[in-house]
Amino acid sequence: MSRANVLSLVGPPGSGKSTQAARLVVALGRSRGTPVLCASVPALLRGDPALHERLTRQEAAQVAAVRRAAHESADRGALMPTELDEVLVELVARAAADGPVVLDSVPRGRQQARILLAGAVPLAELMVLHLQLPGDVLAASLERQITRAASRGEWPPTQRQLSRMAGKAGVYTDETLPGLAELARAGIDMARFDASGPADLVAEEIHAHLVHRGALPAFAASAAVTGAVIPAATTTSTPALTAALAGVDPGQPEAGPCS
């Protein structure tokens, strides 16, 4: 039985971390009957109320002190100041005492991994869900980022946007993967998922893994969907079943509230 109370979605840009984090928030909230905090460094930087209200006065000052440098780094697709990671880890440790926490892209690099390992989050309660893009990761990540930007009407991408996208993908290969290796050596519970398929299928695989590990109960679908309990080993996929597992209604747009 897993003691996981802090679950982090990690992967290359465009792998669907924020989409899966949003679904996981809903699934955890329904299964455990308690509010679930969704947290990330970008959300902390932009002053997300759910995070900001949990900051101490000193932590709020730390965030404010590095805000300009953080935005400059984000514009380049580079890692943001580690002060933000330090604040986020302490905030998550406090929040996890009251209920589950879902993290988006923690850690992004080696230094962030060390902050996480040295922080107050109980390591036995941490689980990392690694979304992978097989093959040429840099090319796949860049393609997905461009597709995502185009879906928002940002087409054609400017040279600056392309440089930022390439920078973010490079951070994953140069920093995130070594950071994940440090967590693995420390014995952190970690699982890998092929994120190249449809988001619904990835969500099913994540939920099946969490049920298997005991981090989520095998919960029942809505009576309007099947009227029966969904076994942990279910592999059949239908839009309604996928929606029940993912915790969203069919046809609802995917969102990433903690990105």
C-alpha positions as CSV (number, residue, x, y, z in Angstrom):
1,M,0.0,0.0,0.0
2,S,1.5,3.3,-1.1
3,R,1.7,6.2,1.4
4,A,1.9,8.7,-1.5
5,N,0.3,12.0,-0.6
6,V,2.4,14.2,-2.9
7,L,2.3,13.2,-6.6
8,S,4.4,15.0,-9.2
9,L,3.9,14.9,-13.0
10,V,7.3,15.3,-14.7
11,G,8.1,15.1,-18.4
12,P,9.3,17.0,-21.5
13,P,7.4,20.1,-22.6
14,G,4.3,19.1,-24.5
15,S,4.0,15.7,-22.8
16,G,0.7,16.5,-21.2
17,K,1.8,17.1,-17.6
18,S,-0.7,19.9,-16.8
19,T,-3.5,18.0,-18.5
20,Q,-2.9,14.9,-16.4
21,A,-2.3,17.0,-13.2
22,A,-5.7,18.6,-13.6
23,R,-7.4,15.1,-14.0
24,L,-5.4,13.8,-11.0
25,V,-6.6,16.6,-8.8
26,V,-10.2,15.7,-9.6
27,A,-9.7,11.9,-9.1
28,L,-7.8,12.4,-5.8
29,G,-10.4,14.8,-4.5
30,R,-13.3,12.4,-5.3
31,S,-11.6,9.4,-3.9
32,R,-10.3,10.9,-0.7
33,G,-13.1,13.4,-0.1
34,T,-10.7,16.2,0.6
35,P,-9.5,19.3,-1.4
36,V,-6.4,18.7,-3.4
37,L,-3.8,21.4,-3.9
38,C,-2.3,21.7,-7.4
39,A,1.1,23.5,-7.3
40,S,3.9,24.5,-9.6
41,V,6.7,27.0,-9.8
42,P,4.9,29.0,-12.6
43,A,1.7,29.1,-10.6
44,L,3.7,30.3,-7.5
45,L,5.3,33.0,-9.7
46,R,2.1,34.4,-11.1
47,G,0.5,34.6,-7.7
48,D,-2.1,31.8,-7.9
49,P,-4.4,32.6,-4.9
50,A,-4.5,28.9,-3.8
51,L,-0.7,29.1,-3.3
52,H,-0.3,32.7,-2.3
53,E,-2.7,32.5,0.6
54,R,-0.5,29.7,2.1
55,L,2.8,31.7,2.0
56,T,4.4,33.1,5.0
57,R,5.3,36.8,4.9
58,Q,9.0,35.8,4.4
59,E,8.2,33.4,1.6
60,A,6.1,36.0,-0.2
61,A,9.0,38.4,0.0
62,Q,11.4,35.7,-1.4
63,V,9.1,35.2,-4.4
64,A,8.8,39.0,-5.0
65,A,12.6,39.4,-4.8
66,V,13.2,37.0,-7.7
67,R,10.1,37.7,-9.8
68,R,11.9,39.8,-12.5
69,A,14.8,37.3,-12.8
70,A,12.3,34.4,-12.9
71,H,10.2,36.0,-15.8
72,E,13.4,36.7,-17.7
73,S,14.4,33.0,-17.3
74,A,11.0,31.8,-18.3
75,D,11.1,33.9,-21.4
76,R,14.2,32.1,-22.5
77,G,12.8,28.7,-21.5
78,A,15.5,28.4,-18.9
79,L,15.3,27.2,-15.3
80,M,13.9,29.8,-12.9
81,P,15.7,30.8,-9.6
82,T,16.0,28.0,-7.0
83,E,14.5,30.4,-4.4
84,L,11.1,29.6,-6.0
85,D,11.7,25.8,-5.6
86,E,12.7,26.3,-2.0
87,V,9.5,28.2,-1.2
88,L,7.3,25.7,-3.1
89,V,8.8,22.7,-1.3
90,E,8.2,24.2,2.1
91,L,4.6,25.2,1.1
92,V,3.9,21.7,-0.2
93,A,5.2,20.1,3.0
94,R,2.7,22.2,5.0
95,A,-0.2,21.6,2.6
96,A,0.5,17.8,2.5
97,A,-0.2,17.6,6.2
98,D,-3.8,18.4,5.5
99,G,-4.4,16.5,2.2
100,P,-3.1,15.4,-1.1
101,V,-0.9,17.6,-3.3
102,V,-0.4,17.3,-7.1
103,L,2.8,18.9,-8.5
104,D,3.4,19.9,-12.0
105,S,7.0,19.7,-13.2
106,V,8.8,19.2,-9.9
107,P,11.7,18.8,-10.2
108,R,12.7,20.4,-13.4
109,G,16.5,20.1,-12.7
110,R,19.2,18.6,-10.5
111,Q,19.3,21.5,-8.0
112,Q,15.5,21.3,-7.7
113,A,15.8,17.5,-7.0
114,R,18.3,18.2,-4.2
115,I,16.0,20.8,-2.7
116,L,13.1,18.3,-2.8
117,L,15.2,15.6,-1.2
118,A,16.5,18.0,1.5
119,G,13.1,19.6,2.2
120,A,10.3,18.8,4.6
121,V,8.2,16.7,2.3
122,P,8.3,13.1,3.7
123,L,10.0,11.2,1.0
124,A,7.9,8.1,1.7
125,E,4.9,10.2,0.7
126,L,6.3,11.3,-2.6
127,M,5.5,9.6,-5.9
128,V,6.9,10.8,-9.3
129,L,4.9,10.0,-12.5
130,H,7.3,10.4,-15.4
131,L,5.6,11.1,-18.8
132,Q,8.0,10.1,-21.5
133,L,8.0,10.8,-25.3
134,P,9.8,7.9,-27.0
135,G,12.3,8.4,-29.9
136,D,13.8,11.8,-30.5
137,V,12.6,13.6,-27.4
138,L,13.8,17.1,-28.5
139,A,12.0,16.8,-31.8
140,A,8.8,15.4,-30.3
141,S,8.7,18.0,-27.6
142,L,9.2,20.8,-30.0
143,E,6.5,19.5,-32.4
144,R,4.0,19.2,-29.5
145,Q,4.8,22.7,-28.2
146,I,4.3,24.1,-31.7
147,T,1.0,22.2,-32.1
148,R,-0.2,23.5,-28.8
149,A,0.7,27.1,-29.6
150,A,-1.1,26.8,-33.0
151,S,-4.2,25.5,-31.2
152,R,-4.1,28.8,-29.2
153,G,-4.0,30.8,-32.5
154,E,-0.2,31.5,-32.1
155,W,0.8,30.8,-35.7
156,P,3.3,31.0,-37.2
157,P,5.6,31.0,-34.1
158,T,8.2,33.7,-34.0
159,Q,11.9,33.0,-33.8
160,R,11.8,34.0,-30.1
161,Q,9.0,31.6,-29.4
162,L,10.9,28.8,-31.2
163,S,14.0,29.6,-29.2
164,R,12.0,29.4,-26.0
165,M,10.5,26.1,-26.9
166,A,13.9,24.6,-27.8
167,G,15.3,26.0,-24.5
168,K,12.5,24.3,-22.5
169,A,13.1,21.0,-24.3
170,G,16.8,21.2,-23.7
171,V,16.3,21.8,-20.0
172,Y,14.4,18.5,-19.8
173,T,17.3,16.5,-21.4
174,D,20.1,18.4,-19.7
175,E,18.6,19.0,-16.2
176,T,15.3,17.2,-15.6
177,L,16.6,13.7,-16.5
178,P,19.7,13.9,-14.3
179,G,17.4,15.3,-11.5
180,L,15.1,12.3,-11.8
181,A,18.1,10.0,-11.6
182,E,19.0,11.6,-8.3
183,L,15.5,11.0,-7.0
184,A,15.6,7.3,-8.2
185,R,18.9,6.8,-6.4
186,A,17.3,8.1,-3.3
187,G,14.6,5.5,-3.5
188,I,11.7,7.8,-4.5
189,D,8.7,5.9,-5.8
190,M,8.7,6.5,-9.5
191,A,6.7,5.2,-12.5
192,R,7.1,5.9,-16.2
193,F,4.4,6.3,-18.8
194,D,4.4,6.6,-22.6
195,A,2.9,10.0,-23.2
196,S,2.9,9.8,-27.0
197,G,-0.7,8.4,-27.1
198,P,-4.1,10.1,-26.5
199,A,-4.4,11.9,-23.2
200,D,-7.4,9.7,-22.2
201,L,-5.3,6.6,-22.6
202,V,-2.4,8.1,-20.6
203,A,-4.9,9.0,-17.9
204,E,-6.2,5.4,-17.8
205,E,-2.7,4.1,-17.4
206,I,-1.8,6.5,-14.6
207,H,-5.0,5.7,-12.7
208,A,-4.5,2.0,-13.1
209,H,-1.0,2.3,-11.7
210,L,-2.2,4.4,-8.8
211,V,-4.9,1.9,-8.0
212,H,-2.4,-1.0,-8.2
213,R,0.0,0.9,-5.8
214,G,-2.8,1.7,-3.4
215,A,-2.6,5.4,-3.9
216,L,-6.1,5.5,-5.3
217,P,-9.0,3.1,-4.5
218,A,-10.7,1.1,-7.2
219,F,-13.6,3.5,-7.4
220,A,-17.0,3.1,-9.1
221,A,-18.0,4.9,-12.3
222,S,-21.1,7.1,-12.3
223,A,-24.3,5.0,-12.4
224,A,-25.1,6.9,-15.6
225,V,-22.0,5.5,-17.2
226,T,-21.9,1.8,-16.4
227,G,-23.6,1.3,-13.0
228,A,-20.7,-1.1,-12.0
229,V,-17.4,-0.9,-10.3
230,I,-14.4,-0.5,-12.7
231,P,-11.9,-3.2,-11.9
232,A,-8.3,-2.1,-11.5
233,A,-7.2,-4.3,-14.4
234,T,-9.7,-2.9,-16.9
235,T,-8.2,-2.3,-20.3
236,T,-11.3,-1.7,-22.4
237,S,-11.5,1.9,-23.5
238,T,-14.7,3.8,-24.3
239,P,-15.3,7.6,-24.0
240,A,-17.5,7.2,-21.0
241,L,-15.2,4.8,-19.2
242,T,-12.2,7.0,-20.0
243,A,-14.0,10.0,-18.6
244,A,-14.9,8.1,-15.4
245,L,-11.3,7.1,-14.9
246,A,-9.9,10.5,-15.7
247,G,-12.4,12.4,-13.6
248,V,-13.7,14.7,-16.3
249,D,-16.8,14.7,-18.5
250,P,-16.6,13.7,-22.1
251,G,-16.1,16.6,-24.4
252,Q,-14.8,18.9,-21.7
253,P,-11.6,20.8,-22.7
254,E,-8.4,19.7,-21.2
255,A,-6.9,22.2,-18.8
256,G,-3.9,22.7,-16.6
257,P,-4.7,24.9,-13.6
258,C,-1.4,24.5,-11.9
259,S,0.9,25.1,-14.8
